[in-house]
Amino acid sequence: MGLKFGRRVRNVWEVIEYGKYKLISEWSPSDDSFQSSFDGSILLDRIAPKLGKRKSELVREVTRREKLLGNMAESGKRSQKDVAETIMGYYGSGPVTGEGEKEVKHLWFP
């Protein structure tokens, strides 16, 4: 991605309860990528019924957001203005992924 230095998030864990965690995403330094598995997410299991959605819908939405962020990074968008415009475009008119997914209805969840 062109950066020679910087901080990296190495792991993303869900807090299931006090002292109990589940690994959701892990950084691979050899190819500077993340391997994520949201299908096993306990928190998405809990959130889905509260929103009246299936877990698979939430996983699909998280995957879309992951793709959007990856495309932003690859295209070099780093300024607050560029990032904000891209994210607002995602929610306003569909994802800005460069793959013509403009008809996708987005789910909103915190």
N, CA and C atoms as a LAMMPS dump frame, in Angstrom:
ITEM: TIMESTEP
0
ITEM: NUMBER OF ATOMS
330
ITEM: BOX BOUNDS ff ff ff
-5.0000000000000000e+02 5.0000000000000000e+02
-5.0000000000000000e+02 5.0000000000000000e+02
-5.0000000000000000e+02 5.0000000000000000e+02
ITEM: ATOMS id mol type element x y z
1 1 1 N 0.816 -1.195 0
2 1 2 C 0 0 0
3 1 3 C 0.857 1.255 0
4 2 1 N 2.162 1.07 -0.075
5 2 2 C 3.021 2.221 -0.215
6 2 3 C 3.531 2.813 1.084
7 3 1 N 3.04 2.382 2.218
8 3 2 C 3.512 2.932 3.479
9 3 3 C 4.74 2.166 3.935
10 4 1 N 5.754 2.889 4.362
11 4 2 C 6.986 2.253 4.818
12 4 3 C 6.976 2.028 6.329
13 5 1 N 6.121 2.743 7.025
14 5 2 C 6.06 2.602 8.469
15 5 3 C 4.619 2.845 8.904
16 6 1 N 4.342 2.576 10.123
17 6 2 C 3.006 2.837 10.651
18 6 3 C 2.595 1.744 11.607
19 7 1 N 1.482 1.959 12.212
20 7 2 C 0.954 0.99 13.157
21 7 3 C 0.082 -0.012 12.423
22 8 1 N 0.051 -1.206 12.93
23 8 2 C -0.782 -2.257 12.36
24 8 3 C -1.65 -2.851 13.454
25 9 1 N -2.891 -3.078 13.131
26 9 2 C -3.739 -3.88 14.003
27 9 3 C -3.401 -5.314 13.652
28 10 1 N -2.982 -6.076 14.631
29 10 2 C -2.561 -7.443 14.334
30 10 3 C -3.686 -8.444 14.494
31 11 1 N -4.569 -8.216 15.444
32 11 2 C -5.683 -9.128 15.698
33 11 3 C -6.923 -8.327 16.083
34 12 1 N -8.074 -8.855 15.724
35 12 2 C -9.348 -8.295 16.175
36 12 3 C -10.069 -9.411 16.914
37 13 1 N -10.42 -9.125 18.149
38 13 2 C -11.081 -10.103 19.007
39 13 3 C -12.454 -9.589 19.397
40 14 1 N -13.426 -10.485 19.487
41 14 2 C -14.719 -10.155 20.071
42 14 3 C -14.63 -10.441 21.562
43 15 1 N -15.203 -9.553 22.361
44 15 2 C -15.296 -9.813 23.79
45 15 3 C -16.638 -10.496 24.01
46 16 1 N -16.611 -11.772 24.325
47 16 2 C -17.825 -12.553 24.525
48 16 3 C -18.387 -12.282 25.916
49 17 1 N -17.514 -12.362 26.894
50 17 2 C -17.853 -12.01 28.273
51 17 3 C -16.522 -11.795 28.982
52 18 1 N -16.569 -11.401 30.217
53 18 2 C -15.341 -11.129 30.954
54 18 3 C -14.398 -12.335 30.886
55 19 1 N -13.207 -12.092 30.343
56 19 2 C -12.203 -13.145 30.264
57 19 3 C -12.379 -14.131 29.123
58 20 1 N -13.403 -13.962 28.291
59 20 2 C -13.65 -14.888 27.178
60 20 3 C -13.674 -14.097 25.867
61 21 1 N -12.785 -14.46 24.937
62 21 2 C -12.615 -13.73 23.684
63 21 3 C -12.641 -14.696 22.502
64 22 1 N -12.981 -14.145 21.33
65 22 2 C -12.996 -14.95 20.104
66 22 3 C -12.257 -14.176 19.018
67 23 1 N -11.265 -14.813 18.404
68 23 2 C -10.5 -14.193 17.324
69 23 3 C -11.371 -14.094 16.078
70 24 1 N -11.462 -12.896 15.531
71 24 2 C -12.283 -12.654 14.339
72 24 3 C -11.418 -12.353 13.115
73 25 1 N -10.321 -11.635 13.332
74 25 2 C -9.473 -11.238 12.211
75 25 3 C -8.021 -11.209 12.648
76 26 1 N -7.135 -11.622 11.734
77 26 2 C -5.721 -11.697 12.059
78 26 3 C -4.893 -11.188 10.881
79 27 1 N -3.886 -10.373 11.184
80 27 2 C -3.006 -9.809 10.166
81 27 3 C -1.898 -10.787 9.828
82 28 1 N -1.64 -10.95 8.542
83 28 2 C -0.536 -11.781 8.07
84 28 3 C 0.582 -10.854 7.6
85 29 1 N 1.682 -10.762 8.345
86 29 2 C 2.752 -9.843 7.949
87 29 3 C 3.463 -10.254 6.66
88 30 1 N 3.431 -11.533 6.308
89 30 2 C 4.15 -11.98 5.106
90 30 3 C 3.599 -11.37 3.826
91 31 1 N 2.274 -11.153 3.77
92 31 2 C 1.699 -10.532 2.58
93 31 3 C 0.87 -9.286 2.912
94 32 1 N 1.008 -8.787 4.149
95 32 2 C 0.336 -7.568 4.601
96 32 3 C -1.165 -7.612 4.312
97 33 1 N -1.798 -8.702 4.731
98 33 2 C -3.238 -8.852 4.51
99 33 3 C -3.902 -9.349 5.79
100 34 1 N -5.223 -9.312 5.793
101 34 2 C -5.989 -9.81 6.925
102 34 3 C -6.79 -11.03 6.511
103 35 1 N -6.858 -11.986 7.409
104 35 2 C -7.753 -13.122 7.239
105 35 3 C -8.847 -12.929 8.293
106 36 1 N -10.078 -12.793 7.832
107 36 2 C -11.203 -12.536 8.73
108 36 3 C -12.244 -13.626 8.576
109 37 1 N -12.921 -13.912 9.667
110 37 2 C -14.014 -14.872 9.638
111 37 3 C -15.156 -14.352 10.493
112 38 1 N -16.108 -13.723 9.828
113 38 2 C -17.262 -13.183 10.533
114 38 3 C -18.379 -14.213 10.671
115 39 1 N -18.276 -15.306 9.948
116 39 2 C -19.298 -16.353 10.054
117 39 3 C -19.363 -16.927 11.466
118 40 1 N -18.234 -16.951 12.158
119 40 2 C -18.193 -17.484 13.506
120 40 3 C -18.446 -16.447 14.589
121 41 1 N -18.858 -15.254 14.187
122 41 2 C -19.047 -14.162 15.14
123 41 3 C -20.22 -14.409 16.086
124 42 1 N -19.926 -14.391 17.371
125 42 2 C -20.962 -14.516 18.391
126 42 3 C -21.752 -13.219 18.493
127 43 1 N -21.056 -12.08 18.347
128 43 2 C -21.739 -10.79 18.46
129 43 3 C -22.742 -10.568 17.33
130 44 1 N -22.396 -10.994 16.114
131 44 2 C -23.366 -10.868 15.017
132 44 3 C -24.57 -11.775 15.265
133 45 1 N -24.346 -12.924 15.917
134 45 2 C -25.472 -13.785 16.312
135 45 3 C -26.415 -13.032 17.246
136 46 1 N -25.866 -12.224 18.125
137 46 2 C -26.679 -11.473 19.087
138 46 3 C -27.338 -10.242 18.47
139 47 1 N -26.646 -9.596 17.535
140 47 2 C -27.145 -8.36 16.927
141 47 3 C -28.264 -8.63 15.923
142 48 1 N -28.135 -9.684 15.122
143 48 2 C -29.079 -9.958 14.024
144 48 3 C -30.538 -9.974 14.468
145 49 1 N -30.926 -10.718 15.502
146 49 2 C -32.343 -10.739 15.877
147 49 3 C -32.842 -9.38 16.38
148 50 1 N -31.96 -8.605 16.973
149 50 2 C -32.354 -7.276 17.452
150 50 3 C -32.694 -6.339 16.301
151 51 1 N -32.08 -6.606 15.14
152 51 2 C -32.347 -5.802 13.947
153 51 3 C -33.389 -6.434 13.032
154 52 1 N -33.827 -7.627 13.393
155 52 2 C -34.783 -8.335 12.54
156 52 3 C -34.151 -8.834 11.252
157 53 1 N -32.861 -9.133 11.307
158 53 2 C -32.12 -9.595 10.129
159 53 3 C -31.525 -10.966 10.394
160 54 1 N -31.124 -11.627 9.308
161 54 2 C -30.39 -12.881 9.442
162 54 3 C -28.907 -12.559 9.597
163 55 1 N -28.212 -13.421 10.282
164 55 2 C -26.779 -13.219 10.459
165 55 3 C -26.069 -13.132 9.108
166 56 1 N -26.499 -13.923 8.155
167 56 2 C -25.862 -13.911 6.83
168 56 3 C -25.952 -12.53 6.175
169 57 1 N -27.044 -11.808 6.423
170 57 2 C -27.17 -10.453 5.885
171 57 3 C -26.138 -9.517 6.513
172 58 1 N -25.928 -9.656 7.806
173 58 2 C -24.951 -8.819 8.488
174 58 3 C -23.533 -9.153 8.035
175 59 1 N -23.25 -10.434 7.854
176 59 2 C -21.929 -10.844 7.369
177 59 3 C -21.688 -10.271 5.974
178 60 1 N -22.7 -10.311 5.119
179 60 2 C -22.577 -9.74 3.767
180 60 3 C -22.286 -8.238 3.842
181 61 1 N -22.973 -7.536 4.737
182 61 2 C -22.761 -6.094 4.871
183 61 3 C -21.358 -5.783 5.395
184 62 1 N -20.896 -6.539 6.376
185 62 2 C -19.539 -6.339 6.893
186 62 3 C -18.523 -6.592 5.78
187 63 1 N -18.763 -7.595 4.964
188 63 2 C -17.869 -7.91 3.849
189 63 3 C -17.853 -6.774 2.832
190 64 1 N -19.006 -6.181 2.553
191 64 2 C -19.062 -5.027 1.637
192 64 3 C -18.25 -3.869 2.195
193 65 1 N -18.399 -3.614 3.484
194 65 2 C -17.66 -2.51 4.106
195 65 3 C -16.161 -2.785 4.087
196 66 1 N -15.787 -4.026 4.304
197 66 2 C -14.378 -4.417 4.239
198 66 3 C -13.825 -4.14 2.839
199 67 1 N -14.596 -4.485 1.815
200 67 2 C -14.176 -4.259 0.433
201 67 3 C -14.042 -2.758 0.143
202 68 1 N -14.981 -1.973 0.634
203 68 2 C -14.937 -0.524 0.433
204 68 3 C -13.663 0.057 1.043
205 69 1 N -13.345 -0.332 2.279
206 69 2 C -12.153 0.18 2.949
207 69 3 C -10.883 -0.27 2.218
208 70 1 N -10.864 -1.508 1.747
209 70 2 C -9.713 -1.997 0.99
210 70 3 C -9.513 -1.223 -0.305
211 71 1 N -10.613 -0.95 -0.992
212 71 2 C -10.519 -0.185 -2.237
213 71 3 C -10.064 1.247 -1.986
214 72 1 N -10.516 1.828 -0.874
215 72 2 C -10.062 3.178 -0.524
216 72 3 C -8.554 3.183 -0.286
217 73 1 N -8.065 2.205 0.449
218 73 2 C -6.634 2.139 0.742
219 73 3 C -5.825 1.937 -0.542
220 74 1 N -6.284 1.039 -1.414
221 74 2 C -5.568 0.776 -2.666
222 74 3 C -5.527 1.993 -3.578
223 75 1 N -6.597 2.79 -3.539
224 75 2 C -6.645 3.964 -4.41
225 75 3 C -5.902 5.154 -3.822
226 76 1 N -5.389 5.005 -2.595
227 76 2 C -4.601 6.078 -1.996
228 76 3 C -5.414 7.147 -1.295
229 77 1 N -6.689 6.91 -1.089
230 77 2 C -7.519 7.901 -0.394
231 77 3 C -7.159 7.874 1.083
232 78 1 N -6.564 8.972 1.542
233 78 2 C -6.125 9.032 2.927
234 78 3 C -6.601 10.304 3.629
235 79 1 N -6.952 11.319 2.874
236 79 2 C -7.364 12.574 3.511
237 79 3 C -8.755 12.409 4.122
238 80 1 N -9.014 13.179 5.156
239 80 2 C -10.316 13.104 5.818
240 80 3 C -11.441 13.389 4.827
241 81 1 N -11.247 14.34 3.943
242 81 2 C -12.275 14.702 2.959
243 81 3 C -12.578 13.536 2.022
244 82 1 N -11.534 12.912 1.472
245 82 2 C -11.733 11.793 0.539
246 82 3 C -12.407 10.607 1.217
247 83 1 N -11.964 10.294 2.432
248 83 2 C -12.541 9.17 3.174
249 83 3 C -14.01 9.45 3.484
250 84 1 N -14.305 10.66 3.966
251 84 2 C -15.691 11.021 4.299
252 84 3 C -16.585 10.974 3.061
253 85 1 N -16.117 11.5 1.934
254 85 2 C -16.916 11.484 0.699
255 85 3 C -17.206 10.056 0.243
256 86 1 N -16.22 9.191 0.339
257 86 2 C -16.408 7.801 -0.076
258 86 3 C -17.421 7.098 0.818
259 87 1 N -17.294 7.283 2.12
260 87 2 C -18.22 6.639 3.053
261 87 3 C -19.626 7.201 2.901
262 88 1 N -19.753 8.5 2.75
263 88 2 C -21.079 9.099 2.554
264 88 3 C -21.684 8.628 1.229
265 89 1 N -20.848 8.466 0.211
266 89 2 C -21.336 7.945 -1.062
267 89 3 C -21.847 6.52 -0.921
268 90 1 N -21.195 5.747 -0.094
269 90 2 C -21.614 4.364 0.157
270 90 3 C -23.02 4.323 0.744
271 91 1 N -23.262 5.161 1.728
272 91 2 C -24.576 5.174 2.364
273 91 3 C -25.618 5.928 1.556
274 92 1 N -25.168 6.896 0.749
275 92 2 C -26.115 7.714 0.001
276 92 3 C -26.592 7.093 -1.292
277 93 1 N -25.656 6.519 -2.043
278 93 2 C -26.046 6.046 -3.378
279 93 3 C -25.569 4.638 -3.69
280 94 1 N -25.123 3.936 -2.708
281 94 2 C -24.624 2.589 -2.947
282 94 3 C -23.132 2.555 -2.782
283 95 1 N -22.553 1.385 -2.722
284 95 2 C -21.126 1.277 -2.474
285 95 3 C -20.292 1.822 -3.606
286 96 1 N -19.219 2.456 -3.261
287 96 2 C -18.282 2.979 -4.239
288 96 3 C -17.131 1.98 -4.307
289 97 1 N -17.387 0.843 -4.904
290 97 2 C -16.373 -0.214 -4.947
291 97 3 C -15.764 -0.356 -6.329
292 98 1 N -16.296 0.345 -7.296
293 98 2 C -15.765 0.218 -8.639
294 98 3 C -16.245 -1.033 -9.341
295 99 1 N -17.247 -1.71 -8.785
296 99 2 C -17.728 -2.944 -9.388
297 99 3 C -19.204 -2.864 -9.763
298 100 1 N -19.752 -1.664 -9.817
299 100 2 C -21.123 -1.496 -10.265
300 100 3 C -22.18 -2.065 -9.342
301 101 1 N -21.964 -2.016 -8.036
302 101 2 C -22.926 -2.569 -7.078
303 101 3 C -23.884 -1.495 -6.567
304 102 1 N -24.308 -0.597 -7.398
305 102 2 C -25.102 0.546 -6.956
306 102 3 C -26.501 0.185 -6.465
307 103 1 N -27.031 -0.955 -6.816
308 103 2 C -28.388 -1.318 -6.409
309 103 3 C -28.472 -2.01 -5.056
310 104 1 N -27.392 -2.17 -4.375
311 104 2 C -27.379 -2.888 -3.111
312 104 3 C -28.053 -2.065 -2.027
313 105 1 N -28.98 -2.691 -1.301
314 105 2 C -29.601 -2.038 -0.162
315 105 3 C -28.727 -2.316 1.056
316 106 1 N -28.333 -1.257 1.737
317 106 2 C -27.42 -1.404 2.865
318 106 3 C -28.182 -1.556 4.164
319 107 1 N -27.599 -2.327 5.032
320 107 2 C -28.129 -2.478 6.371
321 107 3 C -27.408 -1.473 7.257
322 108 1 N -28.121 -0.932 8.2
323 108 2 C -27.467 -0.047 9.151
324 108 3 C -27.437 -0.751 10.482
325 109 1 N -26.285 -0.91 11.024
326 109 2 C -26.178 -1.402 12.383
327 109 3 C -24.943 -0.774 13.006
328 110 1 N -25.038 -0.482 14.291
329 110 2 C -23.947 0.204 14.979
330 110 3 C -22.707 -0.664 15.104
